[in-house]
Every structure is written in structure tokens, then in C-alpha cells.
Amino acid sequence: MIKFFRRIRQNLLAENKFSKYLVYALGEIILVVIGILIAVSINNSNQKRIEKEKEQAYLIGLKREFQISKNKLAKLIEVNKHSYEGAKKIMGYIGHETALPTERQFSDLLYNSFAFDVAFNPNNSLLNEMISSGGLKGISNTELRIHLTNWISTLEDISKQEIDLGKQRERILDIFRANKHSIKTILDNTGVSAELALPGNKYNVSNLELLNSLTFENNMLIFILTGYATEQAHYNPLMNDIDIILGLIETEINE
């Protein structure tokens, strides 16, 4: 093909048809430019298609991750609420000598309120990989990209709040590490001792005296307030963030 066009140019020059040669040469240049533009356009289209496919893969993976994180958070909210609501029930007995719970009832309330740690552990493996590799730039939706960027810093704030809640929980448990009160009594009355095949309680210590302790009451109140704040100021807004992120992801996924 190149030889064919070269032969035409040579014939035109040989016949002294210089003007026609210029027109032809100009046309040939235009054809070459058009060919280059077409090649660049095809290359750009292929690149955009590859980037779009990669973005879709990211979006599908992120959707799966945030759905799992949402389920985890929903369960954690229930655990946290169950804990501080149990503590509130205990508070209802403090200062009411005529309406005290039985030792078993008190043990159940203590165990259900303080036996479980509260810590959010989201699925962030894909998001972390995207952030470290620069893959977050491949998310075309600016609002979604901003929410994903802010997600990590939000989790850091959540973690600080959970650490504070854990400290308040430990302060109450520290009361049972002293000589006057018994963790074993709680385990016996809740069936945990039998489940773990622990030996019987040789001291037979009652914990009901705690209902007359101002120290116990103060620690309980701080625990309740911290647990409630964790739910209202942290977990509920975090759940809203997840819903927003999932909604934005859904609008970008090509089903």
C-alpha cells in the first residue's frame, strides 16, 4: 500500500504536475493523521472500558464488604443496648431495700450487662487495598469517593469511644476483683460454672451488698451514659454512613 502511494507521487513529479502532487501529499498527510486519531480513539476507548470494568469490580466488592459491616454493626448495637439497658435495670434496684432482686436475678443482670466486649470490626480488606494502591482514584463518583475516604477516620473515632466504654466496663469488673464480692457467685447462678465444669463456690458470697454502694452506683451511671453515647453519637451515625455509601454504590453498579 505504501509503495502504491509512493508510485503515484513519483508519477506526478515525473509529469511535472507539482500542484497536483501538493494536493495529493496534503491528502496523504490528512489520511495519516486521521489514521492516528482513529488508533488513539480506539486505544482510549479500550482503556476507558478496562477502567470501567475495574471500577465495577471494585464497586461490587465494596458493596459486599459494607453489607457485611452493616450486619455486624446492627448486631453490635443490639449487644451494646442490651448491656446498658441491663445496667439500667440494676440501677432500678439501688436504694430500694424493699424491692431487691434475688441473688440469681442480680447475677443474671450483672452477667448480661458486663460479660460482653463491644468493638466494631468492619470488613475493610478491599477498601484498605484500594487506598494503599491508589485504586480509590478509580471511583468516578466524587461523593462516594469522599465518603470512602472519610470512613477510615470515622472508624478511628469509633475505636476511641469503644476504648472508653471498655474502661468503664473494667472499672465495674474491678469491684469484683476485691475480697468482698464474688465473680464465682455470678458464674454459678448463670450456669457458666457448670458449662465450664468449674468447682463449686466454697465461699458462698452474696453480691447484693453492692446495691448499697455509692461507688458501684457511680460507676454504673458512667457506664450507662457511655454506652448510650456510644449508640447515639457514634453507632447510629455510622449506620447512616453505611446506608449512604451503599446507596451511592448501588447507583454506580451496572446490573
C-alpha positions in Angstrom: 0.0 0.0 0.0 2.8 2.4 0.9 4.6 1.5 -2.4 1.4 2.2 -4.3 1.1 5.8 -2.9 4.8 6.4 -3.4 4.5 5.3 -7.1 1.6 7.8 -7.5 3.7 10.6 -6.0 6.7 9.7 -8.3 4.5 9.7 -11.4 3.1 13.1 -10.5 6.6 14.6 -10.1 7.8 13.0 -13.3 4.9 14.5 -15.2 5.7 17.9 -13.6 2.2 18.0 -12.0 3.6 19.7 -8.9 0.3 21.3 -7.8 -1.5 18.0 -8.0 1.4 16.5 -6.1 1.0 19.0 -3.3 -2.7 18.3 -3.1 -2.1 14.6 -3.1 0.7 14.9 -0.5 -1.6 17.0 1.7 -4.4 14.4 1.3 -2.0 11.7 2.3 -0.9 13.6 5.4 -4.6 14.1 6.3 -5.2 10.4 5.9 -2.2 9.5 8.1 -3.4 12.0 10.8 -6.9 10.5 10.6 -5.5 7.0 11.0 -3.5 8.1 14.0 -6.6 9.8 15.6 -8.6 6.6 14.9 -5.9 4.5 16.6 -5.7 6.8 19.6 -9.5 6.9 19.8 -9.7 3.1 19.8 -6.9 2.9 22.4 -8.6 5.4 24.6 -11.9 3.5 24.3 -10.2 0.3 25.3 -8.5 2.0 28.2 -11.8 3.5 29.4 -13.5 0.1 29.1 -10.8 -1.5 31.1 -11.0 1.2 33.8 -14.8 0.9 33.9 -14.6 -2.9 34.3 -12.1 -2.4 37.1 -14.4 0.2 38.8 -17.3 -2.2 38.5 -15.3 -5.0 40.2 -14.4 -2.6 43.0 -17.9 -1.4 43.5 -19.3 -5.0 43.7 -16.6 -5.9 46.2 -17.2 -2.8 48.2 -21.0 -3.4 48.2 -20.4 -6.9 49.6 -18.0 -5.5 52.3 -20.3 -2.8 53.5 -23.3 -5.1 53.6 -21.3 -7.4 55.9 -20.2 -4.5 58.0 -23.7 -3.2 58.3 -24.9 -6.6 59.6 -22.0 -6.6 62.1 -22.9 -3.1 63.3 -26.6 -4.0 63.7 -25.7 -6.9 66.0 -23.2 -4.8 67.9 -25.8 -2.1 68.5 -28.1 -4.8 70.0 -25.3 -6.0 72.3 -24.4 -2.5 73.4 -28.1 -1.6 74.0 -28.7 -4.9 75.9 -25.7 -4.1 78.1 -26.6 -0.6 79.2 -30.3 -1.5 79.4 -29.4 -4.3 81.8 -27.3 -1.8 83.8 -30.3 0.5 84.0 -32.4 -2.4 85.5 -29.7 -2.8 88.1 -29.9 0.9 88.8 -33.6 0.5 89.5 -32.8 -1.7 92.5 -30.3 0.6 94.0 -31.7 2.4 97.1 -34.8 0.3 97.2 -34.3 -2.1 100.2 -37.9 -3.4 100.0 -37.7 -4.4 96.3 -34.4 -6.2 96.0 -33.7 -8.9 93.4 -32.7 -12.4 94.3 -29.1 -13.4 94.1 -29.8 -15.3 90.9 -31.6 -12.3 89.3 -28.8 -10.0 90.3 -26.2 -12.4 88.9 -28.1 -12.6 85.6 -28.3 -8.8 85.3 -24.6 -8.5 86.0 -23.5 -11.2 83.6 -25.7 -9.9 80.7 -24.6 -6.3 81.3 -20.8 -6.8 81.6 -19.8 -10.2 80.1 -19.5 -9.0 76.5 -17.0 -6.6 74.9 -18.3 -4.0 72.5 -16.0 -3.5 69.5 -16.8 -2.9 65.8 -14.8 -5.0 63.4 -15.8 -3.9 59.9 -14.8 -5.7 56.7 -12.3 -3.3 55.1 -9.8 -5.5 53.3 -10.8 -4.3 49.8 -11.1 -0.7 50.8 -7.7 -0.7 52.5 -6.2 -2.3 49.4 -7.7 0.4 47.3 -6.4 3.2 49.5 -2.9 1.8 49.7 -2.7 1.1 45.9 -4.4 4.3 44.8 -7.3 2.4 43.5 -9.7 4.8 45.2 -9.0 7.3 42.3 -10.8 4.8 40.0 -14.1 5.6 41.7 -15.7 8.1 39.4 -18.5 9.2 41.8 -16.9 12.1 43.7 -19.4 11.9 46.6 -18.8 8.2 47.1 -15.0 8.7 46.9 -15.2 11.3 49.7 -17.4 9.0 51.9 -15.0 6.1 51.4 -12.0 8.4 52.3 -13.8 9.6 55.5 -14.8 6.1 56.5 -11.4 5.2 58.0 -11.1 8.3 60.1 -14.7 7.8 61.3 -13.7 4.2 62.4 -10.8 5.7 64.4 -13.2 7.9 66.3 -15.4 4.9 67.0 -12.5 2.9 68.3 -11.6 5.7 70.8 -15.2 5.7 72.1 -15.2 1.9 72.4 -11.9 2.0 74.3 -13.5 4.5 76.8 -16.6 2.2 77.1 -14.3 -0.7 77.8 -12.6 1.2 80.5 -15.9 1.9 82.2 -16.8 -1.7 82.0 -13.4 -2.7 83.5 -13.9 -0.3 86.4 -17.1 -2.2 87.4 -15.5 -5.5 87.0 -12.6 -4.3 89.2 -15.1 -4.1 92.0 -15.5 -7.9 91.8 -11.7 -8.4 91.9 -11.7 -7.2 95.5 -12.1 -9.5 98.5 -15.7 -8.5 99.4 -17.5 -9.6 96.2 -17.6 -12.8 94.1 -17.4 -13.4 90.3 -17.9 -17.1 91.1 -21.3 -16.4 92.6 -22.3 -14.8 89.2 -20.9 -17.7 87.2 -22.7 -20.3 89.4 -26.0 -18.5 89.2 -25.9 -18.1 85.5 -24.8 -21.6 84.7 -21.4 -20.7 83.4 -19.6 -22.6 86.1 -21.5 -25.8 85.1 -20.8 -25.2 81.5 -17.1 -24.8 82.1 -17.0 -27.6 84.7 -15.7 -25.3 87.4 -15.6 -26.4 91.1 -18.3 -25.3 93.5 -18.3 -22.0 95.3 -16.8 -22.7 98.7 -17.2 -19.1 99.9 -20.9 -18.6 99.1 -20.5 -14.8 98.9 -23.5 -12.6 98.2 -23.1 -9.6 95.8 -26.4 -7.9 96.8 -24.4 -5.6 99.1 -23.3 -3.7 96.0 -26.8 -2.3 95.7 -25.9 -0.1 98.7 -22.5 1.0 97.4 -22.2 4.6 96.2 -19.0 3.6 94.3 -20.9 0.9 92.4 -23.7 3.3 91.6 -21.4 6.0 90.3 -19.5 3.5 88.1 -22.8 2.1 86.8 -24.1 5.6 85.9 -20.9 6.4 84.0 -21.1 3.0 82.2 -24.8 3.6 81.2 -24.0 7.2 79.9 -21.0 6.0 78.0 -22.9 3.1 76.4 -25.8 5.3 75.5 -23.5 7.9 74.0 -21.7 5.2 72.0 -25.0 4.2 70.4 -26.5 7.7 69.8 -23.4 9.7 68.9 -21.3 7.0 67.1 -23.1 3.8 66.1 -26.3 5.3 64.8 -24.5 7.9 62.7 -22.1 5.2 61.5 -25.1 3.1 60.4 -26.4 6.1 58.5 -23.0 6.5 56.8 -23.1 2.8 55.7 -26.6 3.3 54.2 -25.4 6.4 52.3 -22.3 4.5 51.0 -24.4 1.5 49.9 -26.9 3.8 48.2 -24.2 5.6 46.3 -22.5 2.3 45.3 -25.9 0.9 44.1 -26.4 3.9 41.8 -22.9 3.2 40.2 -23.2 -0.5 39.7 -24.3 -1.6 36.2 -26.6 -4.6 36.8 
